[in-house]
Amino acid sequence: MPQDRFDIAIVGAGIVGLAHALAAVRQGMKVIVIDRDTQANGASIRNFGFVTVTGQEQGRVWRLARRSRDLWAEVAGPAGIQIEQAGLVMVAQRPEARAVCEAFLKTDMAEGCAWLDGAAARARLGPMVPDRLEGVLTSAIDLRVESRTAIPALAAWLETYHGVTIRRGVAVHRVESGALETAEGMVRADTIVVCPGDDLATLFPDALAHAGITRCKLQMLRLASPGYRLPGTVMSDLGLVRYQGYAALSEAGPLRQRLLAEQGDHLANGIHLIVAQSADGSLVVGDSHHYAPTPDPFSSDEVDRLILEEFRAVFGKVPAVLERWTGTYASAAGHSIVETSMEGVRLVVVTGGTGASTSFALAEEVIADMIRADVGALA
């Protein structure tokens, strides 16, 4: 382990940790990132890579997502990250869903969004054949990257271009002001940011327990190419009662009641449909949500069946399943926790499942606040 002193040490090389590394180097800081895994393996790569702005909770979370989207667009090219898809297509299957979309378009969150119905909606969907269709809400703002390759590419770019030191396969046992105790010795840093993801036991377990953080388990699939390109990442009515930017609208109440009657099993399993397309044409499809301090690692065939049932209702045909996997992420009420655990140390956990969508902007806030605190201490 390097014995140099760093301006900042970051624990965790998922998207939250890497976002803090980017924000720190842009402030001229000397940065080290330490991660217990030898390669990216957690929630940051077990997802859609969907940088979602449209539908995020109104106010601060939406603003964080909007800023993070711009930062993704800015760094993608230099970091060698391909923007796989641009835009969102929300397929409204019921009149109640149309009412939610129309109400959403009247809010300040509707930047870059439009409503299409009739022939225009059908043209936008192309070969997709929904069982029923009221129209589509489109957004030109959202982006999608291939998370499996984007996260390693971002880390490599931070190392090679920005001089960030990244040490993998190194566990951090203890944190104190100005230092980390690791499996390879002590690391000295003026400031420390701990981004543990869903590791709720190793560092600051009392603070994480006090925040009410548990784990959310999700199931996802990769399907073979349908033989055509999607017009954007696709979602359906179930997403309108899950994403708070829609679900908090009064118009979402009638939709939720109808979905409870028609798709109660989907809601009970936290299922909503997101379909994102990769460069090879294959489709990343999900997902579900089940909560426990230690979720079991097993994938349920019934949950997969429900996800694919909703896929079929929107697309008309289900391609062959190529892969199945589960993931977990830290979950609690609200978007995130940012705590000053001790002098010069911040504990940062995104708890709303929006790490890819909001971490870049959140990290800017955290690093700016730490710099202000340091300046204040010297004054």
C-alpha positions as CSV (number, residue, x, y, z in Angstrom):
1,M,0.0,0.0,0.0
2,P,1.4,3.5,-0.9
3,Q,2.8,5.4,2.1
4,D,2.2,8.8,0.6
5,R,-0.3,11.1,2.2
6,F,-3.4,11.8,0.2
7,D,-5.7,14.8,0.2
8,I,-8.7,12.4,0.2
9,A,-9.2,8.6,0.7
10,I,-12.4,7.0,-0.6
11,V,-13.6,3.6,0.6
12,G,-15.6,1.9,-2.1
13,A,-15.1,1.8,-5.9
14,G,-18.7,1.5,-7.0
15,I,-20.3,4.4,-8.8
16,V,-20.7,6.4,-5.5
17,G,-17.1,6.1,-4.7
18,L,-15.9,6.8,-8.2
19,A,-18.2,9.8,-8.4
20,H,-16.5,11.2,-5.3
21,A,-13.1,10.6,-6.9
22,L,-14.1,12.5,-10.0
23,A,-15.4,15.4,-7.9
24,A,-12.2,15.5,-5.8
25,V,-9.7,15.4,-8.7
26,R,-11.6,18.3,-10.3
27,Q,-10.9,20.2,-7.1
28,G,-7.2,19.5,-7.5
29,M,-7.0,16.8,-4.8
30,K,-4.7,13.9,-4.6
31,V,-7.0,10.9,-4.4
32,I,-6.8,7.2,-3.4
33,V,-9.8,4.8,-3.8
34,I,-9.7,1.5,-1.9
35,D,-12.1,-1.4,-2.5
36,R,-12.3,-4.9,-1.0
37,D,-13.2,-6.6,-4.3
38,T,-10.7,-7.3,-7.0
39,Q,-13.1,-6.1,-9.7
40,A,-16.4,-4.3,-9.9
41,N,-18.9,-6.8,-8.6
42,G,-21.8,-5.0,-6.7
43,A,-24.9,-3.0,-7.4
44,S,-23.1,-0.6,-9.7
45,I,-22.8,-3.2,-12.4
46,R,-25.8,-5.4,-11.7
47,N,-28.3,-2.9,-13.1
48,F,-29.5,-1.3,-16.3
49,G,-27.0,1.5,-16.5
50,F,-30.0,3.7,-17.0
51,V,-29.2,7.3,-16.0
52,T,-32.8,8.1,-15.1
53,V,-33.9,11.7,-14.9
54,T,-37.6,11.5,-15.9
55,G,-39.6,10.2,-13.0
56,Q,-37.2,11.0,-10.3
57,E,-38.6,12.6,-7.1
58,Q,-39.5,16.2,-7.6
59,G,-37.1,18.7,-6.2
60,R,-33.6,17.9,-5.0
61,V,-33.5,14.3,-6.3
62,W,-34.6,15.4,-9.8
63,R,-32.0,18.1,-9.8
64,L,-29.3,15.7,-8.7
65,A,-30.3,13.4,-11.5
66,R,-30.4,16.2,-14.1
67,R,-26.9,17.3,-13.1
68,S,-25.5,13.8,-13.0
69,R,-26.9,13.1,-16.5
70,D,-24.9,16.1,-17.8
71,L,-21.8,14.8,-16.1
72,W,-22.2,11.3,-17.6
73,A,-22.6,12.9,-21.1
74,E,-19.4,15.0,-20.4
75,V,-17.1,12.2,-19.2
76,A,-18.4,9.3,-21.4
77,G,-16.4,10.2,-24.5
78,P,-13.1,10.9,-22.7
79,A,-13.5,7.8,-20.6
80,G,-14.3,5.6,-23.6
81,I,-17.8,4.9,-22.4
82,Q,-20.4,4.4,-25.1
83,I,-23.8,6.0,-24.6
84,E,-25.9,2.9,-25.6
85,Q,-29.3,4.7,-25.7
86,A,-30.7,8.1,-25.4
87,G,-34.2,8.9,-24.2
88,L,-37.1,7.1,-22.5
89,V,-40.3,5.7,-23.9
90,M,-43.0,5.3,-21.2
91,V,-45.7,3.1,-22.7
92,A,-49.1,4.1,-21.2
93,Q,-51.4,1.0,-21.3
94,R,-54.4,2.3,-19.4
95,P,-56.4,5.6,-19.4
96,E,-55.3,6.0,-15.8
97,A,-51.7,5.9,-16.9
98,R,-52.4,8.5,-19.6
99,A,-53.8,10.8,-16.9
100,V,-50.6,10.4,-14.8
101,C,-48.4,11.2,-17.9
102,E,-50.5,14.2,-18.8
103,A,-50.3,15.5,-15.2
104,F,-46.6,14.9,-15.2
105,L,-46.2,17.0,-18.4
106,K,-47.6,20.0,-16.5
107,T,-44.8,19.9,-13.8
108,D,-41.4,21.4,-13.9
109,M,-39.9,17.9,-14.2
110,A,-41.1,17.6,-17.8
111,E,-38.1,19.1,-19.5
112,G,-37.4,17.4,-22.8
113,C,-40.7,15.3,-22.5
114,A,-43.6,15.0,-24.9
115,W,-46.8,13.0,-25.3
116,L,-47.6,10.9,-28.4
117,D,-50.9,9.1,-29.1
118,G,-52.5,7.4,-32.0
119,A,-50.4,6.9,-35.1
120,A,-47.5,8.9,-33.7
121,A,-47.3,6.6,-30.7
122,R,-47.4,3.5,-32.9
123,A,-44.7,4.9,-35.1
124,R,-42.5,5.6,-32.1
125,L,-42.9,2.1,-30.9
126,G,-42.1,0.5,-34.2
127,P,-42.3,-3.3,-34.1
128,M,-43.5,-3.4,-30.5
129,V,-47.1,-4.6,-30.2
130,P,-48.6,-3.7,-26.8
131,D,-51.8,-5.5,-25.7
132,R,-53.3,-2.1,-25.1
133,L,-52.0,1.4,-25.8
134,E,-53.2,4.9,-24.7
135,G,-50.0,6.6,-25.9
136,V,-46.4,7.1,-25.0
137,L,-44.6,9.6,-22.8
138,T,-41.2,10.3,-24.4
139,S,-38.1,12.0,-22.9
140,A,-35.0,13.0,-24.7
141,I,-33.0,13.6,-21.5
142,D,-32.3,10.2,-20.1
143,L,-29.2,8.2,-21.0
144,R,-28.1,4.6,-20.8
145,V,-24.6,3.1,-20.5
146,E,-23.6,-0.6,-20.3
147,S,-22.9,-0.7,-16.5
148,R,-20.7,-3.8,-16.7
149,T,-18.2,-2.0,-18.9
150,A,-18.9,1.6,-18.0
151,I,-17.9,1.3,-14.3
152,P,-14.5,-0.3,-15.0
153,A,-13.9,2.2,-17.9
154,L,-14.6,5.1,-15.5
155,A,-12.2,3.7,-12.9
156,A,-9.5,3.2,-15.5
157,W,-9.9,6.7,-16.9
158,L,-9.6,8.2,-13.4
159,E,-6.4,6.3,-12.9
160,T,-4.7,7.0,-16.2
161,Y,-5.9,10.5,-17.0
162,H,-6.5,12.0,-13.5
163,G,-3.8,10.2,-11.5
164,V,-6.2,8.6,-9.0
165,T,-4.7,5.7,-7.1
166,I,-7.0,2.7,-7.0
167,R,-6.3,-0.3,-4.8
168,R,-8.5,-3.3,-5.2
169,G,-8.7,-6.5,-3.1
170,V,-7.9,-4.5,0.0
171,A,-10.2,-4.5,3.0
172,V,-10.5,-1.4,5.2
173,H,-10.8,-2.5,8.9
174,R,-11.0,0.8,10.7
175,V,-11.5,4.5,10.0
176,E,-10.2,7.4,12.1
177,S,-9.7,11.1,11.5
178,G,-6.8,11.3,9.0
179,A,-6.2,7.6,8.5
180,L,-7.5,4.2,7.3
181,E,-6.4,0.9,8.7
182,T,-6.3,-1.6,5.8
183,A,-5.3,-5.2,5.3
184,E,-2.1,-3.8,3.8
185,G,-1.3,-1.2,6.4
186,M,-2.3,2.4,7.2
187,V,-3.3,5.0,4.6
188,R,-3.0,8.7,5.6
189,A,-5.4,11.2,4.2
190,D,-6.6,14.7,5.2
191,T,-10.2,13.8,4.5
192,I,-12.0,10.5,4.1
193,V,-15.3,9.5,2.4
194,V,-16.7,6.1,3.1
195,C,-19.1,4.7,0.5
196,P,-19.9,1.2,1.7
197,G,-22.8,0.4,-0.6
198,D,-24.8,-2.4,1.0
199,D,-22.0,-3.5,3.4
200,L,-23.9,-2.7,6.6
201,A,-21.5,-4.4,9.0
202,T,-17.9,-3.5,8.5
203,L,-17.6,0.3,8.9
204,F,-19.9,2.5,11.0
205,P,-22.6,-0.2,11.5
206,D,-24.3,1.7,14.3
207,A,-24.8,4.8,12.0
208,L,-26.2,2.6,9.2
209,A,-28.5,0.8,11.6
210,H,-29.7,4.1,13.1
211,A,-30.5,5.3,9.5
212,G,-32.8,2.3,9.1
213,I,-30.8,0.9,6.1
214,T,-31.6,-2.6,4.9
215,R,-30.9,-4.4,1.7
216,C,-33.1,-4.6,-1.4
217,K,-32.7,-7.7,-3.6
218,L,-33.6,-7.5,-7.3
219,Q,-33.9,-9.9,-10.2
220,M,-32.9,-9.2,-13.7
221,L,-32.6,-10.9,-17.1
222,R,-30.8,-10.5,-20.4
223,L,-32.9,-11.5,-23.5
224,A,-31.7,-12.1,-27.0
225,S,-32.0,-9.4,-29.5
226,P,-35.5,-8.9,-30.8
227,G,-34.1,-8.1,-34.2
228,Y,-34.7,-4.3,-34.1
229,R,-33.5,-1.3,-32.2
230,L,-35.6,0.2,-29.4
231,P,-36.4,3.9,-29.7
232,G,-35.1,4.4,-26.1
233,T,-35.2,2.7,-22.8
234,V,-38.8,1.4,-22.4
235,M,-41.0,1.4,-19.2
236,S,-44.6,0.7,-18.6
237,D,-47.6,1.5,-16.3
238,L,-46.0,-0.2,-13.3
239,G,-43.2,2.3,-13.3
240,L,-45.7,5.2,-12.9
241,V,-46.6,4.0,-9.4
242,R,-43.0,3.3,-8.4
243,Y,-41.0,6.3,-9.5
244,Q,-41.9,9.2,-7.2
245,G,-41.9,11.8,-9.8
246,Y,-45.0,10.2,-11.1
247,A,-46.3,8.3,-8.1
248,A,-46.5,11.3,-5.9
249,L,-49.0,13.0,-8.3
250,S,-52.6,12.7,-7.2
251,E,-53.5,11.2,-10.6
252,A,-51.4,8.1,-9.7
253,G,-54.0,7.0,-7.1
254,P,-56.5,5.7,-9.5
255,L,-53.8,3.9,-11.5
256,R,-52.5,2.2,-8.4
257,Q,-56.0,1.0,-7.5
258,R,-56.4,-0.5,-10.9
259,L,-53.0,-2.1,-10.9
260,L,-53.7,-3.6,-7.5
261,A,-56.8,-5.2,-9.0
262,E,-55.2,-6.4,-12.2
263,Q,-51.5,-6.9,-11.3
264,G,-51.5,-7.3,-7.5
265,D,-48.8,-10.0,-7.7
266,H,-46.5,-7.6,-9.6
267,L,-46.9,-4.9,-7.1
268,A,-46.5,-7.3,-4.2
269,N,-43.1,-8.3,-5.6
270,G,-42.0,-4.7,-6.4
271,I,-42.0,-5.4,-10.1
272,H,-41.9,-2.7,-12.7
273,L,-40.6,-2.9,-16.2
274,I,-37.5,-1.4,-17.6
275,V,-36.1,-2.7,-20.9
276,A,-32.7,-1.4,-22.0
277,Q,-30.8,-2.4,-25.1
278,S,-27.1,-3.2,-25.4
279,A,-24.8,-2.7,-28.4
280,D,-25.3,-6.3,-29.5
281,G,-29.1,-5.9,-29.6
282,S,-29.7,-7.9,-26.4
283,L,-32.1,-6.6,-23.9
284,V,-31.5,-6.0,-20.2
285,V,-34.9,-6.5,-18.5
286,G,-36.1,-6.2,-14.9
287,D,-36.7,-5.8,-12.2
288,S,-38.2,-6.8,-8.8
289,H,-37.7,-5.5,-5.2
290,H,-37.6,-7.6,-2.0
291,Y,-36.3,-6.3,1.3
292,A,-34.3,-8.0,4.1
293,P,-31.2,-7.3,6.2
294,T,-29.7,-10.4,4.5
295,P,-31.7,-11.4,1.4
296,D,-31.4,-14.9,0.2
297,P,-29.2,-15.3,-3.0
298,F,-31.8,-17.3,-4.9
299,S,-33.7,-16.2,-8.0
300,S,-37.4,-17.0,-8.1
301,D,-38.8,-18.4,-11.3
302,E,-42.2,-17.0,-10.4
303,V,-40.8,-13.5,-10.2
304,D,-39.0,-13.9,-13.5
305,R,-42.4,-15.1,-15.0
306,L,-44.1,-12.0,-13.7
307,I,-41.4,-9.7,-15.2
308,L,-41.6,-11.5,-18.6
309,E,-45.4,-11.3,-18.4
310,E,-45.2,-7.5,-18.3
311,F,-42.6,-7.6,-21.0
312,R,-44.9,-9.6,-23.3
313,A,-47.8,-7.2,-22.6
314,V,-45.7,-4.3,-24.0
315,F,-43.6,-6.0,-26.7
316,G,-45.8,-8.8,-27.8
317,K,-43.1,-11.5,-28.0
318,V,-40.4,-12.6,-25.5
319,P,-37.0,-13.4,-27.0
320,A,-34.9,-16.2,-25.5
321,V,-33.4,-15.7,-22.0
322,L,-29.6,-15.5,-22.2
323,E,-28.8,-14.6,-18.5
324,R,-30.4,-14.3,-15.1
325,W,-28.9,-12.6,-12.0
326,T,-29.7,-11.0,-8.7
327,G,-28.3,-7.9,-7.1
328,T,-28.6,-6.1,-3.9
329,Y,-28.4,-2.5,-2.9
330,A,-28.7,-0.4,0.3
331,S,-32.3,0.7,0.9
332,A,-33.9,3.2,3.2
333,A,-36.5,5.9,3.2
334,G,-35.2,8.9,1.2
335,H,-32.5,9.3,-1.4
336,S,-29.3,9.0,0.6
337,I,-27.5,9.5,3.9
338,V,-24.5,11.8,4.2
339,E,-23.1,11.9,7.8
340,T,-20.1,13.4,9.4
341,S,-19.0,10.3,11.3
342,M,-16.0,12.0,12.8
343,E,-13.8,15.0,12.0
344,G,-12.8,14.9,8.4
345,V,-14.8,11.8,7.6
346,R,-18.1,11.5,5.7
347,L,-20.3,8.4,5.4
348,V,-22.2,8.4,2.1
349,V,-24.8,5.9,1.0
350,V,-27.3,6.3,-1.8
351,T,-30.4,4.5,-0.4
352,G,-33.0,5.0,-3.1
353,G,-31.5,2.8,-5.8
354,T,-30.5,5.8,-7.9
355,G,-26.7,5.5,-7.7
356,A,-26.1,5.6,-11.4
357,S,-28.6,8.4,-11.8
358,T,-27.6,10.8,-9.0
359,S,-24.1,10.0,-7.6
360,F,-22.1,12.4,-9.7
361,A,-24.0,15.4,-8.5
362,L,-24.3,14.2,-4.9
363,A,-20.5,13.8,-4.9
364,E,-20.0,17.3,-6.0
365,E,-22.1,18.5,-3.1
366,V,-20.2,16.3,-0.6
367,I,-16.8,17.3,-1.8
368,A,-17.7,21.0,-1.9
369,D,-19.0,20.8,1.7
370,M,-15.9,19.1,2.9
371,I,-13.7,21.8,1.3
372,R,-15.8,24.5,3.0
373,A,-15.5,22.7,6.3
374,D,-11.7,22.6,5.9
375,V,-11.5,26.2,5.0
376,G,-13.7,27.1,8.0
377,A,-11.5,25.2,10.3
378,L,-8.4,27.1,9.1
379,A,-10.1,30.5,9.4
